[in-house]
């Protein structure tokens, strides 16, 4: 082993410098040219940072488009999902309660019209998106509370729907923070 | 066509389009032919001079393994001490605590062996210093170690009779400078430009629109996320891994990361064909591996897009599929695709939590890691597959009544014994670990332990059993994903999986290198009409059968207690 020890030691030193020193600094340097300058892209309102573009935030009020259930209450100090298995009876009870709560707050909605993402926790606990259906299903509730035409809100959701990548790949999404900011713009609560 | 389906088809197509030329390039790098990155040669020469290495000095298989083990032991010691003293070292803007010795033991081994189990959360369990100087560093060198060992096997297969298998240090350094770093710089660049943090700024505190005060963890993550995939490591910067919207911001980054984790494993198969100039042999291997992937992936996709039947019964239409533990921007289809590729190529990164996937999906994830050779990890995938080839050669030889031969060398009892050790070690480690932990849970061991076995599981019944089996399977396959509901940061899990990780990494590297070295040193027997050809579809099917039969015999009873029983309780 002795024959290999010193080459191994020196090569380790070189590889540490290369992969943990040079490489991250190079990427940090490149990222200075990227949106957010490598610090994460922020969203500002009236000059104040009110969120990170990629990180979801919680909306609990009935007069906002609400985000998905989260195991970490949308605090990105950490991240994580519920890790509940599909057959766990306690978990299934939680889902049932979420459905009932949703129906109470959205009396115009049929049970079968509730998209799955609104009653299941996301993986990161920070999901910034809903499907277009997940936003549309909340329109009638918000329209009543804010006194806006439902049609106007549906158009708003449509404007904020991001189609699949290049029109071809993956699902369509709605960014909830941007949608709610736009909502506040047409109607201050 | 459905855009979610189109998305995964495109992802796989791009993977192949990148992997095939990459395979040709890798073969050239190790054959010493001219390549695009030859401008690095002076840098490499300087490094060799500094280290006192002569890259032209050939090593035999034993010398290869000695060099490999020496440097790995060094990395272990270095990483362990960095982690237990990280709280006192610089680059810790979030003031995270040191790792306990048992956690540091598990963490350093886990990254050393290319597994990345992560019994900590990235936001709080490590510092920027250890994220880079331990985690990222080990993610590079563990991948390079696997590839360096495989290149020695390539060199053994190329020659008729030889003991000269190249220089381990040369393989290790060139893998890093010529393959991993250049690819990672491209991938990390894409991620950074799509919003993944890359600077050294610490946690930010913000007040949200509705007035909640929350924090946002950040850091120089983009580079680490690139190597975590390119090197099939899988350990994430953030706790939620590639589910986290900063670690994997959108569908484009999702495709990028999915491609990144597959390209080297697939490229190595083609590199083998180019390097030993037996392309047909490589195509057969690729065919078997791809068939294995599809056999795992198709049921996975069907079961995830079908949704959770218990939630369907509540009257909820799960239009795109099951959503618990998944993100809207990827959708169930891309998450199902990822769950298969990450378990076959031993990455273990996730873009949706496996603990919440449907029972059939959970079983497929387990089977992918139990077979562990459909493409497989960086370098080690083909080493594992090589063991099955030897077994298949031996069995077919017996079936047709001929002396088993592989690449012009007789396969004899000694090689066969070594191959059998590797094939049996994997189920032995998984099943005995699962048995031990199940016993602890069922019989109320450890009343005085800090975390009692009764508190380990996040789900009751069959699924709880699967959580334990998954952890050992992931450790033994050096995969790193988990049924993350398991409370695994405690003495029992840190120590037992630590040992499983070590055994299941180094024996499956040592043994195939030994077999190849021994075979290459034997007298060359020219091919004749009586030779069993290993580059035919028939032999491919034979190898597939060997893999499937060994896995089925070893694991069916355990799978019946976990995912299969859960399946029948739900459907």
Interface residues (C-beta under 8 A of the other chain):
Chain A: X1 X4 X5 X6 X7 X8 X9 X10 X11 X12 X14 X15 X16 X18 X19 X20 X21 X23 X24 X26 X27 X28 X30 X31 X32 X34 X35 X36 X37 X38 X39 X40 X41 X45 X48 X49 X50 X51 X52 X53 X54 X55 X56 X57 X58 X59 X60 X61 X64 X68 X74 X75 X76 X77 X78 X79 X80 X81 X82 X83 X84 X85 X86 X87 X88 X89 X91 X92 X95 X96 X99 X111 X112 X113 X114 X115 X116 X117 X119 X120 X121 X122 X123 X124 X125 X126 X127 X128 X129 X130 X131 X133 X134 X164 X165 X168 X169 X170 X171 X172 X173 X177 X180 X181 X184
Chain B: X3 X4 X6 X7 X10 X47 X50 X51 X52 X53 X66 X67 X69 X70 X71 X74 X75 X78 X121 X123 X124 X132 X133 X136 X137 X140 X141 X169 X172 X173 X176 X177 X181 X184 X185 X188 X189 X192 X193 X195 X197 X198 X199 X200 X201 X203 X204 X206 X207 X208 X209 X210 X212 X214 X215 X216 X217 X218 X220 X222 X223 X224 X226 X227 X238 X239 X240 X243 X244 X245 X246 X249 X250 X251 X252 X254 X255 X307 X308 X310 X311 X314 X315 X316 X317 X318 X319 X320 X321 X322 X323 X324 X325 X326 X327 X328 X329 X330 X331 X334 X350 X351 X352 X353 X355 X356 X357 X358 X359 X458 X459 X460 X461 X462 X463 X464 X466 X483 X484 X485 X566 X569 X570
